[in-house]
């Protein structure tokens, strides 16, 4: 009897420690998203400073955004997956790569990280670097080009976010499980390419919290809803299409199904 009691106590302690480990992983993921988003916003938006004193070209801004994403993913990808973006998190939930409680936690972390990252930027830069002739709304604030209509702006954000999420879904695809080494670089270059393509038209946000931080700190809300509706709609539609028509199965399962082994698979 005493031996049985000891075994039960030991098993209970093990399960308790296992639960605590899982809980710690969730907490780490939350703070990984917060720190990763703050890092990305700080680095990327600092590179957007453009004035007669601090000059940057559109190519330099776009490249810096991609490199900022690369830094954040390389630093925090192993902790939280480094979504850094509510649109990517929504796509991950639809794709089946993230539970809905963690998706909500990621959203909170990303909003907080965006506010912190841009707040640090305002704290370390002079006022004339934040608001200038070239950036009257505030540096890194996403606004539509004067020649672009609201409807065009929504569709541009929808389409470029679709491209971004397609890359994300391909990374989550089980068939690419062995091709993860260069994810930070590939995803960073994707962001740079999309910024080069659409940055002069809408600011190429693709990320609601990337637009939210600068909007809050500069109190600049013109057409801000575009940068939520376009990216979130694009992410949802793309993730649904990928899950229904393109998502693969793990290579190990495919190998077993195509082998001569008599194994019955139950969906």
PAZAPA-4460 file (N, C-alpha, C; in steps of 0.05 Angstrom, whole numbers, plus 32768, in hexadecimal, padded with zeros to 4 digits):
% residues 267
    n_x    n_y    n_z   ca_x   ca_y   ca_z    c_x    c_y    c_z   seq   type   mol
   8011   7FE8   8000   8000   8000   8000   8011   8019   8000     1      X     A
   8026   8019   8011   8037   8030   8012   8046   8035   7FF8     2      X     A
   804E   801F   7FEB   805B   8022   7FD1   8048   802E   7FBC     3      X     A
   802F   8025   7FBC   801B   802F   7FA9   8017   804D   7FAD     4      X     A
   8015   8055   7FC7   8011   8071   7FCD   8028   8082   7FC3     5      X     A
   8040   8078   7FC8   8058   8086   7FBF   8058   8089   7FA1     6      X     A
   8050   8074   7F92   804F   8076   7F75   803B   808A   7F6B     7      X     A
   8023   808B   7F78   800F   809E   7F71   8018   80BB   7F76     8      X     A
   8025   80BF   7F8D   802F   80DA   7F94   8045   80E3   7F7F     9      X     A
   8056   80CF   7F79   806B   80D6   7F65   805F   80DD   7F4A    10      X     A
   804B   80CD   7F42   803E   80D2   7F28   8030   80ED   7F28    11      X     A
   8022   80F4   7F3E   8014   810E   7F40   8028   8125   7F3F    12      X     A
   803F   8121   7F4D   8053   8136   7F4C   805E   813A   7F30    13      X     A
   8062   8124   7F22   806C   8126   7F06   8058   8134   7EF4    14      X     A
   803E   812E   7EF7   802A   813B   7EE7   8028   8159   7EEE    15      X     A
   802C   815F   7F07   802B   817B   7F0F   8042   818A   7F03    16      X     A
   805A   817E   7F04   8071   818C   7EF8   806E   818F   7EDA    17      X     A
   8061   817B   7ECD   805D   817C   7EB0   804A   8193   7EAA    18      X     A
   8035   8196   7EB9   8022   81AC   7EB5   8030   81C7   7EB9    19      X     A
   8041   81C9   7ECD   804F   81E2   7ED2   8062   81E8   7EBB    20      X     A
   806E   81D4   7EB0   8080   81D8   7E99   8070   81E3   7E81    21      X     A
   8059   81D8   7E7C   8048   81E1   7E66   803F   81FE   7E6B    22      X     A
   8038   8203   7E84   8030   821E   7E8B   8046   8232   7E87    23      X     A
   805F   822A   7E8F   8076   823B   7E8B   807A   8240   7E6D    24      X     A
   8076   822C   7E5D   807A   8230   7E40   8066   8244   7E35    25      X     A
   804D   8243   7E3F   8039   8256   7E35   8040   8273   7E3E    26      X     A
   8049   8276   7E56   8051   8290   7E60   8069   829A   7E4F    27      X     A
   807C   8289   7E4A   8093   8291   7E3A   808B   8299   7E1E    28      X     A
   8077   828A   7E13   806E   8291   7DF8   8061   82AD   7DF8    29      X     A
   8051   82B3   7E0D   8044   82CD   7E0F   8059   82E3   7E0F    30      X     A
   806D   82E1   7E20   8082   82F6   7E22   8094   82F5   7E0A    31      X     A
   8097   82DE   7DFD   80A6   82DD   7DE4   8099   82EE   7DCF    32      X     A
   807E   82EC   7DCC   806F   82FC   7DB9   8071   831A   7DC0    33      X     A
   806F   8320   7DDA   8070   833C   7DE2   808C   8348   7DDC    34      X     A
   80A1   833A   7DE4   80BC   8344   7DDF   80C3   8344   7DC2    35      X     A
   80BA   8330   7DB3   80C0   832E   7D97   80B2   8345   7D87    36      X     A
   8099   834A   7D8E   808A   8360   7D80   8097   837B   7D87    37      X     A
   809E   837F   7DA0   80AB   8398   7DA8   80C5   839C   7D9A    38      X     A
   80D5   8386   7D98   80EF   8388   7D8A   80EB   838F   7D6C    39      X     A
   80D8   8381   7D60   80D3   8387   7D43   80CA   83A3   7D3F    40      X     A
   80B6   83AD   7D4E   80AC   83C8   7D4A   80C2   83DD   7D4F    41      X     A
   80D1   83D9   7D64   80E6   83EC   7D6B   80FB   83EE   7D54    42      X     A
   8105   83D7   7D4B   811A   83D7   7D36   810F   83E0   7D1C    43      X     A
   80F8   83D5   7D14   80EC   83DC   7CFA   80E5   83F9   7CF8    44      X     A
   80D8   8404   7D0D   80CF   8420   7D0C   80E6   8433   7D0F    45      X     A
   80FB   842C   7D1D   8112   843D   7D1E   811E   8440   7D02    46      X     A
   811D   842B   7CF3   8128   842C   7CD7   8116   843C   7CC4    47      X     A
   80FE   8443   7CCD   80EC   8453   7CBC   80F0   8471   7CBF    48      X     A
   8101   8479   7CD1   8105   8496   7CD6   8110   84A2   7CBC    49      X     A
   8102   84B6   7CB2   810A   84C4   7C9A   8105   84E2   7C9D    50      X     A
   811A   84F1   7C9B   8119   850F   7C9D   8131   851A   7C90    51      X     A
   8133   8535   7C8D   814B   8540   7C81   8164   8539   7C90    52      X     A
   8162   8533   7CAA   8179   852B   7CBA   817D   850D   7CB9    53      X     A
   8167   84FE   7CBB   8169   84E0   7CBB   815C   84D7   7CA1    54      X     A
   816C   84CF   7C8E   8160   84C8   7C73   8162   84AA   7C6E    55      X     A
   814B   849F   7C64   814A   8483   7C5C   813A   8481   7C42    56      X     A
   8142   846F   7C31   8133   8469   7C19   811E   8454   7C1E    57      X     A
   810C   8451   7C0B   80F7   843D   7C0E   8103   8421   7C0F    58      X     A
   8118   841C   7BFF   8125   8402   7C00   8131   83FC   7C1B    59      X     A
   813E   8410   7C27   814A   840D   7C41   8135   8407   7C56    60      X     A
   811E   8415   7C55   8109   8411   7C68   80FE   83F4   7C66    61      X     A
   80FA   83EB   7C4D   80EF   83D0   7C49   8102   83BB   7C52    62      X     A
   811C   83BE   7C4B   8130   83AB   7C54   8132   83AA   7C72    63      X     A
   8130   83C1   7C7F   8132   83C2   7C9C   811A   83B4   7CA9    64      X     A
   8103   83B7   7C9E   80EB   83A9   7CA9   80EF   838A   7CA8    65      X     A
   80F9   8381   7C92   80FE   8364   7C8F   8114   835A   7CA3    66      X     A
   8129   836A   7CA6   813E   8363   7CB9   8134   8364   7CD6    67      X     A
   8123   8377   7CDB   8117   8379   7CF6   8107   8360   7CFD    68      X     A
   80F7   8357   7CE9   80E8   833E   7CEC   80FB   8326   7CF0    69      X     A
   8110   8326   7CE1   8124   8310   7CE3   8130   830F   7CFF    70      X     A
   8137   8326   7D0A   8142   8327   7D25   812E   831C   7D3A    71      X     A
   8115   8324   7D38   8101   831C   7D4B   80FB   82FE   7D49    72      X     A
   80F9   82F4   7D30   80F4   82D7   7D2D   810B   82C6   7D36    73      X     A
   8123   82CF   7D30   813B   82BF   7D38   813D   82BF   7D57    74      X     A
   8135   82D5   7D64   8138   82D7   7D81   8121   82C9   7D8F    75      X     A
   8109   82CA   7D85   80F2   82C0   7D95   80E2   82AA   7D86    76      X     A
   80EB   82A2   7D6F   80DC   828E   7D60   80DA   8273   7D6F    77      X     A
   80EF   826C   7D7C   80EF   8252   7D8B   80DF   8253   7DA4    78      X     A
   80D8   826C   7DAD   80C9   826F   7DC6   80AB   8270   7DC1    79      X     A
   80A3   8280   7DAD   8086   8284   7DA8   807E   827F   7D8B    80      X     A
   8092   827B   7D7A   808C   827A   7D5D   808F   8295   7D50    81      X     A
   8091   82AA   7D61   8095   82C5   7D57   8081   82CD   7D41    82      X     A
   8067   82CD   7D48   8053   82D6   7D35   8056   82F4   7D32    83      X     A
   8056   8303   7D48   805B   8320   7D48   8044   8330   7D3A    84      X     A
   802E   8322   7D34   801A   832E   7D23   7FFF   831F   7D27    85      X     A
   7FEA   832E   7D2F   7FD0   8321   7D33   7FC6   8313   7D1A    86      X     A
   7FCD   831C   7D02   7FC4   830F   7CEA   7FD1   82F3   7CE7    87      X     A
   7FEA   82F1   7CEE   7FF8   82D8   7CED   7FED   82C5   7D03    88      X     A
   7FE7   82D0   7D1A   7FDC   82C0   7D30   7FC0   82B6   7D29    89      X     A
   7FB0   82C6   7D1C   7F95   82BD   7D13   7F99   82A7   7CFF    90      X     A
   7FAB   82AA   7CEC   7FB0   8295   7CD9   7FBA   827B   7CE6    91      X     A
   7FCB   827D   7CFA   7FD4   8266   7D08   7FBE   8257   7D16    92      X     A
   7FAB   8266   7D22   7F94   8259   7D2F   7F82   824B   7D1A    93      X     A
   7F7D   8258   7D04   7F6D   824B   7CEF   7F7B   8233   7CE3    94      X     A
   7F95   8235   7CE0   7FA5   8220   7CD4   7FA6   8207   7CE7    95      X     A
   7FA3   820C   7D01   7FA4   81F7   7D15   7FBF   81F5   7D23    96      X     A
   7FCF   820B   7D20   7FEA   820B   7D2C   7FEA   8218   7D48    97      X     A
   7FD3   8222   7D51   7FD1   8231   7D6A   7FB5   822E   7D76    98      X     A
   7FB3   822A   7D90   7F99   8229   7D9D   7F8D   8245   7DA0    99      X     A
   7F72   8247   7DA3   7F66   8261   7DA5   7F6E   8270   7DBF   100      X     A
   7F71   8262   7DD6   7F7A   8272   7DEE   7F96   827E   7DEA   101      X     A
   7FA8   826F   7DDD   7FC2   827B   7DD8   7FC1   8290   7DC3   102      X     A
   7FAF   828E   7DB0   7FAC   82A2   7D9B   7FA4   82BD   7DA8   103      X     A
   7F91   82BC   7DBC   7F89   82D4   7DCA   7FA1   82DF   7DDA   104      X     A
   7FB0   82CD   7DE7   7FC7   82D6   7DF7   7FDC   82E3   7DE4   105      X     A
   7FE0   82D8   7DCD   7FF2   82E4   7DBA   7FE9   82FF   7DB1   106      X     A
   7FCF   8303   7DAC   7FC5   831D   7DA4   7FCB   8332   7DB9   107      X     A
   7FC5   832B   7DD2   7FCB   833E   7DE8   7FE9   8345   7DE9   108      X     A
   7FF9   8330   7DE7   8016   8335   7DE8   8020   8346   7DD1   109      X     A
   8015   8342   7DB9   801D   8351   7DA1   8014   836E   7DA4   110      X     A
   7FFD   8373   7DAE   7FF4   838F   7DB1   8006   839D   7DC5   111      X     A
   800B   8390   7DDC   801C   839C   7DF0   8038   83A0   7DE5   112      X     A
   8043   838C   7DD7   805D   838F   7DCB   805F   83A6   7DB7   113      X     A
   804B   83A9   7DA7   804B   83BF   7D94   804C   83DA   7DA2   114      X     A
   803C   83DD   7DB7   803C   83F6   7DC6   8056   83FB   7DD4   115      X     A
   8062   83E6   7DDF   807B   83E9   7DED   8092   83F0   7DDA   116      X     A
   8092   83E1   7DC3   80A8   83E6   7DB0   80A8   8402   7DA5   117      X     A
   8090   840C   7D9E   808F   8428   7D93   8093   843C   7DAA   118      X     A
   808A   8436   7DC2   808F   8448   7DD8   80AD   844B   7DDE   119      X     A
   80BC   8435   7DDB   80D9   8437   7DDF   80E6   8448   7DC9   120      X     A
   80DB   8446   7DB1   80E5   8456   7D9A   80E1   8474   7DA0   121      X     A
   80C9   847B   7DAA   80C4   8497   7DB0   80D6   84A1   7DC7   122      X     A
   80DD   848E   7DD9   80ED   8496   7DF0   810A   849C   7DE9   123      X     A
   8114   848F   7DD4   8131   8492   7DCD   8136   84A4   7DB6   124      X     A
   8122   84AB   7DA6   8126   84BC   7D8F   811D   84D9   7D94   125      X     A
   812A   84EC   7D87   8120   8508   7D8A   8105   850C   7D7C   126      X     A
   80F7   8520   7D84   80DC   8525   7D79   80DD   8529   7D5B   127      X     A
   80F2   8537   7D50   80F3   853C   7D34   80F8   8523   7D23   128      X     A
   8100   850D   7D30   8103   84F3   7D22   80E8   84E4   7D21   129      X     A
   80D6   84EA   7D34   80BC   84DC   7D35   80A9   84EA   7D23   130      X     A
   80A6   8505   7D25   8094   8515   7D15   80A4   8529   7D05   131      X     A
   80A2   8527   7CEB   80B2   8539   7CDA   80A2   8540   7CC1   132      X     A
   80AE   854F   7CAF   80A1   8556   7C96   809B   853D   7C86   133      X     A
   80AD   8529   7C86   80A9   8510   7C77   8096   84FD   7C85   134      X     A
   8093   8500   7CA0   8081   84EF   7CAF   806F   8500   7CC1   135      X     A
   805C   850F   7CB5   804B   8521   7CC5   8039   8512   7CD8   136      X     A
   8031   84F9   7CD1   8020   84E9   7CE3   8030   84DB   7CF9   137      X     A
   804A   84DA   7CF5   805B   84CC   7D08   8069   84B5   7CFA   138      X     A
   8082   84B0   7D02   8092   849C   7CF4   8085   8481   7CF8   139      X     A
   8084   8472   7CE2   807A   8456   7CE2   805C   8454   7CE3   140      X     A
   804E   846B   7CE4   8030   846A   7CE3   8028   8462   7CC7   141      X     A
   8016   844E   7CC5   800E   8445   7CAA   7FF6   8456   7CA0   142      X     A
   7FFA   8463   7C8A   7FE6   8473   7C7D   7FE5   846D   7C5F   143      X     A
   7FCE   8472   7C53   7FCA   846C   7C37   7FD7   8482   7C26   144      X     A
   7FE2   847B   7C10   7FEB   848E   7BFC   7FD3   849E   7BF3   145      X     A
   7FD7   84B8   7BED   7FC1   84C9   7BE5   7FB3   84C0   7BCC   146      X     A
   7FC1   84B0   7BBB   7FB5   84A6   7BA2   7FA7   848B   7BA6   147      X     A
   7FA7   8480   7BBE   7F9B   8466   7BC3   7F81   846A   7BD2   148      X     A
   7F6C   845E   7BC8   7F52   8460   7BD6   7F51   844D   7BEE   149      X     A
   7F3D   8450   7BFF   7F3A   843F   7C16   7F36   8422   7C0E   150      X     A
   7F25   841E   7BFA   7F20   8403   7BF1   7F39   83F6   7BE5   151      X     A
   7F48   8405   7BD6   7F61   83FB   7BCB   7F75   83F4   7BE2   152      X     A
   7F75   8405   7BF7   7F86   8400   7C0E   7F80   83E7   7C1C   153      X     A
   7F66   83E2   7C1F   7F5D   83C9   7C2D   7F66   83B0   7C1D   154      X     A
   7F62   83B1   7C02   7F69   839A   7BF2   7F88   8396   7BF0   155      X     A
   7F97   83AC   7BF0   7FB4   83A9   7BEF   7FBD   839B   7C09   156      X     A
   7FB3   83A4   7C20   7FBB   8398   7C39   7FB1   837B   7C3A   157      X     A
   7F99   8376   7C2F   7F8F   835B   7C2E   7FA2   8348   7C1E   158      X     A
   7FAA   8352   7C07   7FBA   8341   7BF5   7FD6   833D   7BFF   159      X     A
   7FE3   8352   7C09   7FFF   834E   7C12   8000   833D   7C2B   160      X     A
   7FEB   8340   7C3C   7FEA   832E   7C54   7FE5   8312   7C4C   161      X     A
   7FD5   830D   7C37   7FD1   82F2   7C2C   7FEB   82E6   7C24   162      X     A
   7FFC   82F5   7C17   8016   82EB   7C0F   8027   82E4   7C27   163      X     A
   8026   82F5   7C3C   8035   82F0   7C54   802C   82D7   7C62   164      X     A
   8012   82D4   7C64   8006   82BD   7C72   800A   82A3   7C62   165      X     A
   800A   82A5   7C48   8010   828D   7C38   802C   8283   7C3F   166      X     A
   803F   8295   7C43   805A   828C   7C4B   8059   8280   7C67   167      X     A
   804A   828C   7C79   8048   8282   7C94   803C   8266   7C94   168      X     A
   8027   8262   7C84   8019   8248   7C83   802C   8233   7C77   169      X     A
   803C   823A   7C64   804F   8227   7C59   8064   821F   7C6D   170      X     A
   806B   8232   7C7F   807E   822B   7C94   8072   8218   7CA8   171      X     A
   8058   821C   7CAF   804A   820A   7CC2   8043   81EF   7CB5   172      X     A
   8043   81ED   7C9B   803B   81D5   7C8D   804D   81BE   7C97   173      X     A
   8041   81A7   7C9F   8051   8190   7CA9   8066   8187   7C95   174      X     A
   8061   818B   7C7B   8074   8182   7C67   808E   8191   7C68   175      X     A
   808D   81A9   7C74   80A5   81B9   7C76   80B2   81B8   7C92   176      X     A
   80AC   81A3   7CA1   80B6   81A1   7CBC   80D4   81A0   7CBD   177      X     A
   80E1   8197   7CA8   80FF   8195   7CA8   810C   81AE   7C9B   178      X     A
   80FC   81C2   7C94   8107   81D9   7C86   8102   81F2   7C96   179      X     A
   810C   81F3   7CAF   8107   8209   7CC1   811F   821B   7CC5   180      X     A
   8137   8212   7CBC   814F   8220   7CC4   8150   823D   7CBB   181      X     A
   8147   8243   7CA3   8149   825E   7C98   812F   826E   7C9A   182      X     A
   811C   8266   7CAC   8103   8273   7CAE   8106   8291   7CB4   183      X     A
   8117   829A   7CC7   8119   82B6   7CCC   8121   82C6   7CB4   184      X     A
   8134   82BC   7CA4   813D   82CA   7C8C   8128   82CA   7C77   185      X     A
   811B   82B3   7C72   8106   82B2   7C5D   80EE   82C4   7C64   186      X     A
   80E6   82C3   7C7D   80CF   82D4   7C84   80D6   82F1   7C84   187      X     A
   80EF   82F8   7C8D   80F7   8313   7C8C   80F9   831E   7C6F   188      X     A
   8103   830E   7C5D   8105   8317   7C41   80E9   8319   7C35   189      X     A
   80D6   8309   7C3E   80BA   830B   7C34   80AF   8326   7C3C   190      X     A
   80B3   832D   7C55   80A9   8347   7C5F   80B6   835E   7C50   191      X     A
   80D0   835C   7C4B   80DE   8371   7C3B   80D2   8374   7C1F   192      X     A
   80CE   835D   7C12   80C3   835D   7BF7   80A7   836A   7BF7   193      X     A
   8096   8363   7C0A   807B   836E   7C0A   807B   838C   7C11   194      X     A
   808E   8394   7C22   8091   83B0   7C27   809B   83C0   7C0F   195      X     A
   80AD   83B4   7C00   80B6   83C1   7BE8   809F   83C4   7BD4   196      X     A
   808E   83B0   7BD3   8078   83B0   7BBF   8062   83C4   7BC7   197      X     A
   805A   83C4   7BE0   8042   83D3   7BE8   8047   83EA   7BFC   198      X     A
   805F   83ED   7C05   8065   8402   7C19   805D   841E   7C11   199      X     A
   8061   8425   7BF8   805B   8440   7BEF   803D   8445   7BEC   200      X     A
   802D   8430   7BEC   8010   8432   7BE8   8000   8433   7C02   201      X     A
   8006   8420   7C14   7FF7   841F   7C2E   8009   841F   7C46   202      X     A
   8024   841E   7C42   8036   841A   7C59   803B   83FD   7C5E   203      X     A
   802E   83EB   7C4F   8030   83CE   7C51   8032   83C5   7C6E   204      X     A
   801C   83C8   7C7C   801C   83C0   7C98   801C   83A2   7C9B   205      X     A
   8007   8395   7C91   8004   8378   7C93   8001   836F   7CB0   206      X     A
   8000   8381   7CC2   8002   837B   7CDF   7FF4   8391   7CEF   207      X     A
   7FDC   838A   7CFA   7FCD   839E   7D09   7FDD   83AB   7D20   208      X     A
   7FED   839C   7D2F   7FFB   83A8   7D45   8013   83B8   7D3C   209      X     A
   801D   83B2   7D24   8032   83C4   7D19   8027   83DF   7D13   210      X     A
   800E   83E1   7D0C   8001   83FB   7D07   7FF6   8407   7D21   211      X     A
   7FEE   83F6   7D34   7FE2   8400   7D4C   7FF5   8410   7D5E   212      X     A
   800D   8406   7D62   8020   8414   7D73   8026   8430   7D6B   213      X     A
   802E   8435   7D52   8032   8450   7D48   8019   8462   7D49   214      X     A
   8002   8456   7D43   7FE9   8465   7D44   7FE2   846F   7D60   215      X     A
   7FE6   845E   7D74   7FE0   8465   7D8F   7FF3   847B   7D99   216      X     A
   800D   8477   7D95   8020   848A   7DA0   8020   84A5   7D92   217      X     A
   8016   84A6   7D78   8015   84BF   7D69   7FF9   84C9   7D67   218      X     A
   7FE5   84BB   7D73   7FC9   84C2   7D71   7FC1   84C8   7D54   219      X     A
   7FC8   84B5   7D42   7FC3   84B8   7D26   7FB3   84A0   7D1D   220      X     A
   7F99   84A4   7D17   7F86   848E   7D12   7F79   848F   7CF6   221      X     A
   7F84   849F   7CE4   7F78   84A1   7CCA   7F78   8486   7CBB   222      X     A
   7F61   847C   7CB4   7F5E   8462   7CA6   7F6B   844B   7CB4   223      X     A
   7F6D   844D   7CCF   7F7B   8438   7CDE   7F6D   841D   7CDC   224      X     A
   7F53   841D   7CD9   7F44   8404   7CD8   7F4C   83F2   7CC0   225      X     A
   7F57   83FF   7CAB   7F60   83F0   7C94   7F75   83DB   7C9C   226      X     A
   7F86   83E3   7CAF   7F9D   83D3   7CB6   7F96   83BD   7CCA   227      X     A
   7F7C   83BB   7CD1   7F71   83A4   7CDF   7F61   8392   7CCD   228      X     A
   7F4F   839F   7CBE   7F3D   8390   7CAD   7F4C   8381   7C96   229      X     A
   7F5D   8390   7C88   7F6B   8384   7C71   7F7D   836C   7C79   230      X     A
   7F8F   8370   7C8D   7FA1   835A   7C94   7F92   8342   7CA1   231      X     A
   7F7F   8347   7CB3   7F71   8331   7CC0   7F60   8321   7CAC   232      X     A
   7F53   8330   7C9A   7F43   8322   7C85   7F55   8312   7C72   233      X     A
   7F6B   831D   7C6A   7F7D   830F   7C59   7F89   82F7   7C66   234      X     A
   7F90   82F9   7C80   7F9B   82E2   7C8E   7F86   82CC   7C91   235      X     A
   7F6D   82D3   7C98   7F59   82BF   7C9C   7F53   82B0   7C82   236      X     A
   7F4F   82BE   7C6C   7F48   82B1   7C53   7F5F   829F   7C49   237      X     A
   7F78   82A9   7C4B   7F8F   8299   7C42   7F93   8280   7C53   238      X     A
   7F90   8283   7C6D   7F94   826B   7C7F   7F7E   8256   7C7A   239      X     A
   7F65   825F   7C75   7F50   824C   7C6F   7F55   823D   7C55   240      X     A
   7F5D   824C   7C40   7F63   8240   7C26   7F7A   822C   7C29   241      X     A
   7F8F   8234   7C37   7FA7   8223   7C39   7F9F   8209   7C49   242      X     A
   7F90   820C   7C5E   7F89   81F5   7C6E   7F77   81E2   7C5F   243      X     A
   7F65   81EC   7C4E   7F52   81DB   7C40   7F5F   81CE   7C28   244      X     A
   7F70   81DC   7C1A   7F7A   81D2   7C00   7F97   81CB   7BFE   245      X     A
   7FA8   81D6   7C0F   7FC5   81D3   7C0C   7FD3   81C5   7C23   246      X     A
   7FC7   81C5   7C3B   7FD5   81BB   7C53   7FDB   819E   7C4F   247      X     A
   7FF5   8197   7C55   7FFD   817B   7C52   7FFD   816C   7C6C   248      X     A
   8006   8154   7C6B   8008   8143   7C83   8026   813E   7C89   249      X     A
   802D   8138   7CA2   8049   8134   7CA8   8055   811F   7C96   250      X     A
   806F   8123   7C8F   807C   8110   7C7C   807C   80F4   7C87   251      X     A
   807F   80F1   7CA1   807F   80D6   7CAD   8065   80C7   7CA8   252      X     A
   804F   80D5   7CAA   8035   80C9   7CA6   8031   80C1   7C89   253      X     A
   803A   80D2   7C77   8038   80CC   7C5A   8048   80B4   7C53   254      X     A
   8061   80B2   7C5F   8072   809B   7C59   8065   8081   7C63   255      X     A
   8058   8082   7C7A   804B   806A   7C84   8033   8062   7C73   256      X     A
   8023   8076   7C6A   800C   8070   7C5A   8013   8065   7C3F   257      X     A
   802A   806D   7C34   8031   8064   7C1A   8043   804B   7C1B   258      X     A
   8049   8041   7C33   805A   8029   7C35   8048   8010   7C33   259      X     A
   8055   7FF9   7C34   8047   7FE0   7C33   803D   7FD6   7C4F   260      X     A
   8044   7FE6   7C63   803C   7FDE   7C7E   801D   7FDE   7C81   261      X     A
   8012   7FCA   7C8E   7FF5   7FC8   7C91   7FED   7FD7   7CAA   262      X     A
   7FEA   7FF1   7CA7   7FE3   8003   7CBD   7FC8   8010   7CB6   263      X     A
   7FB6   800F   7CC9   7F9C   801C   7CC5   7F9C   8038   7CD2   264      X     A
   7F97   804C   7CC2   7F97   8068   7CCB   7F7B   8070   7CD2   265      X     A
   7F77   807B   7CEA   7F5D   8085   7CF2   7F5E   80A3   7CF4   266      X     A
   7F4E   80B1   7CE4   7F4E   80CE   7CE5   7F43   80D8   7CFF   267      X     A
***
